[in-house]
Amino acid sequence: MKKIIAVLVVSILMVACSSEKEGNMIVEGNIKGLKKGTLYLQKMNDTALFSVDSMDVFGDGNFKLTDNVISPEMYYLTFKGNTNEKRILFFGNKGTITLNDNIDTFGFDTEIIGSENQVVFNKFTKINDKFKNQRLQFIKKEFDAIKSKNADSIAKVKTDFDRMIRRKYLFTANFALTNSGSEAAPYIALTELYDANIKLLDTINKSLSEKVKSSTYGKRLNTYITEIKNKENK
């Protein structure tokens, strides 16, 4: 009788534990080479990351984590173990999202399936990474120009850099406008164009679909623009 009661208690606890992890978004997949450590499903709360789910991994790279998603939002799959802390950034939404990666290149070449916003964001990232590389090249050029004490070279580097930044802003704005039906659009505007001309941000904001305007990042973009306008009108 005691054994039966003990089994029932364990079964109840197992059901209770699994129910605590139920959510309308399931994040699952495999991290090849992951032997031991802890995986955390995290998202931003203001300026800090907090965990919504976690699991310990021992000798098996398969995982399953969940959360309740109200609106598509950026999540982080964070690994803490014997190596340095590593993260995968991805757009979360209702349904099942599959993440497959390798522990050695964790976060650099992740296969992400099940997120339409992620597909849009990946297209943006592919081009935006080129601008990031150009920015690094300009830092080296500026260093070399200053070192040579050549005024003409310094001026040229600055002019070329400003042109590159304008191209980046133009590309980013056009991308957001072209993808105004995706929650990735306001997220890109908030993270990449936060210091852009308010008219540019307002144009993007007005182009968003009603669904996107009512999303988490759509509301944040509108609030951000309103705050800037209020400051300028004082």
C-alpha positions in Angstrom: 0.0 0.0 0.0 2.8 2.4 0.9 4.5 1.6 -2.4 1.3 2.4 -4.3 0.9 5.7 -2.4 4.5 6.6 -3.1 4.1 5.9 -6.9 0.9 8.0 -6.9 2.7 10.9 -5.2 5.6 10.8 -7.7 3.1 10.7 -10.6 1.2 13.7 -9.2 4.5 15.6 -8.8 5.5 14.7 -12.3 2.2 15.9 -13.7 2.4 19.1 -11.6 5.9 19.8 -12.9 5.0 19.3 -16.5 1.9 21.4 -16.2 4.0 24.3 -14.9 6.0 24.2 -18.1 2.9 24.2 -20.4 2.7 27.2 -22.7 1.4 28.3 -26.1 5.0 28.4 -27.4 7.2 25.3 -27.4 10.9 25.8 -28.1 12.6 22.5 -28.8 15.5 21.0 -30.8 19.0 19.6 -30.5 22.3 21.2 -29.6 24.9 18.9 -31.0 27.8 18.2 -28.7 26.0 19.5 -25.6 26.9 17.2 -22.8 26.3 19.0 -19.5 24.9 22.3 -18.5 21.7 24.4 -18.2 19.6 25.8 -21.0 17.5 28.9 -20.2 14.7 30.4 -22.2 14.9 34.1 -21.6 13.5 37.5 -22.7 14.0 41.1 -21.9 12.2 42.9 -19.1 13.0 46.6 -19.7 16.8 46.4 -19.8 17.4 43.1 -18.1 17.1 39.5 -19.2 15.0 37.1 -17.1 14.3 33.4 -17.4 10.9 32.1 -18.2 11.9 28.4 -18.3 15.0 26.2 -18.0 16.2 22.7 -18.0 19.4 20.8 -17.0 21.1 18.8 -19.8 23.2 15.7 -19.1 24.7 13.9 -22.1 21.8 14.6 -24.4 21.5 17.7 -26.6 17.7 17.4 -27.0 15.7 20.0 -25.2 12.1 21.4 -24.8 11.2 24.7 -23.2 8.0 26.7 -23.1 6.4 30.0 -22.5 3.1 31.8 -22.9 3.4 34.3 -25.8 0.9 37.2 -26.1 2.6 38.8 -29.1 5.7 37.8 -31.1 8.8 38.8 -29.2 12.5 38.3 -29.2 13.7 35.5 -27.0 17.2 34.1 -26.0 18.2 30.5 -25.6 21.1 30.8 -23.2 23.5 28.0 -22.4 25.4 28.0 -19.1 27.9 25.1 -18.6 31.5 24.3 -18.7 32.1 26.8 -21.5 31.5 30.6 -21.6 27.9 31.7 -21.6 26.4 31.6 -25.1 23.1 32.8 -26.5 20.8 32.3 -29.5 18.6 35.2 -30.4 15.3 34.3 -32.1 11.7 35.6 -32.6 9.3 33.7 -30.5 5.6 33.2 -31.3 2.7 30.8 -30.6 3.3 27.3 -31.8 6.4 25.1 -32.0 9.8 26.6 -32.8 12.7 24.3 -33.5 16.3 25.4 -32.9 19.1 23.2 -34.0 22.8 24.1 -33.4 26.2 23.0 -32.5 27.7 23.8 -29.1 31.0 24.8 -30.7 29.4 27.4 -32.9 26.4 28.1 -30.6 24.5 31.2 -31.8 26.4 31.7 -35.0 24.7 29.4 -37.5 21.5 28.3 -35.8 18.7 26.5 -37.8 15.4 28.1 -36.7 12.1 26.7 -37.9 8.6 27.8 -37.1 8.9 31.6 -36.8 7.7 33.8 -39.8 9.2 36.9 -38.1 12.5 35.1 -37.8 12.6 34.5 -41.6 12.1 38.3 -42.1 14.7 39.2 -39.4 17.2 36.8 -41.0 16.9 38.6 -44.3 17.6 41.9 -42.6 20.5 40.5 -40.6 22.2 39.2 -43.6 22.5 42.7 -45.1 23.0 44.5 -41.8 26.0 42.3 -41.0 27.7 43.7 -44.1 27.2 47.2 -42.8 28.6 46.1 -39.4 31.7 44.7 -41.2 32.1 48.0 -43.1 31.9 49.9 -39.9 34.8 47.9 -38.5 36.8 48.6 -41.6 36.2 52.3 -41.2 37.4 52.1 -37.6 40.7 50.7 -38.9 40.9 53.3 -41.7 40.3 56.1 -39.3 43.0 54.8 -37.0 45.5 54.6 -39.9 44.5 58.1 -41.1 45.0 59.7 -37.7 48.2 57.8 -37.2 49.5 59.2 -40.5 48.4 62.7 -39.5 47.1 63.3 -43.0 44.2 65.8 -42.8 42.9 64.9 -46.3 42.8 61.2 -45.4 41.0 61.9 -42.1 38.4 64.0 -43.9 37.9 61.4 -46.6 37.4 58.6 -44.1 34.8 60.8 -42.3 32.9 61.6 -45.5 32.9 58.0 -46.7 31.8 56.8 -43.2 28.9 59.3 -43.2 27.8 58.1 -46.6 27.8 54.5 -45.4 25.7 55.4 -42.4 23.2 57.1 -44.6 23.0 54.0 -46.8 22.5 51.8 -43.8 19.7 54.1 -42.5 18.1 54.1 -45.9 18.3 50.3 -46.3 16.9 49.8 -42.8 14.0 52.2 -43.2 13.1 50.7 -46.6 13.3 47.2 -45.2 10.9 48.1 -42.3 8.5 49.8 -44.8 8.6 46.8 -47.1 7.9 44.4 -44.3 5.3 46.5 -42.5 3.1 43.4 -42.0 5.8 41.7 -39.8 6.4 42.3 -36.1 10.1 42.4 -37.1 9.6 45.8 -38.7 9.0 47.8 -35.4 11.6 45.8 -33.6 14.2 46.7 -36.3 13.1 50.4 -36.1 13.5 50.4 -32.3 16.9 48.7 -32.3 18.5 50.1 -35.5 16.8 53.5 -36.0 16.3 54.8 -32.5 18.5 57.8 -33.2 17.0 58.5 -36.7 15.0 61.5 -37.7 11.6 61.4 -36.0 9.9 61.8 -39.4 11.5 58.6 -40.6 10.3 56.7 -37.6 6.9 58.2 -37.9 6.6 57.1 -41.5 7.5 53.5 -40.5 5.0 53.6 -37.6 2.2 54.8 -39.9 2.9 52.1 -42.5 2.5 49.2 -40.0 -0.5 46.9 -40.4 -3.2 47.1 -37.6 -2.0 43.7 -36.4 1.6 44.9 -36.0 0.6 48.2 -34.5 -1.2 46.3 -31.7 1.8 44.0 -31.1 4.4 44.4 -28.3 6.9 46.1 -30.5 4.3 48.1 -32.4 3.1 49.6 -29.2 6.6 50.3 -28.0 7.5 52.1 -31.3 4.4 54.3 -31.1 5.2 55.1 -27.4 8.8 55.9 -28.2 7.8 58.3 -31.1 5.2 60.0 -28.9 7.7 60.6 -26.1 10.2 62.1 -28.6 7.5 64.4 -30.0 6.4 65.5 -26.6 10.0 66.4 -25.7 10.4 68.4 -28.9 7.2 70.3 -28.3 8.3 71.5 -24.9 
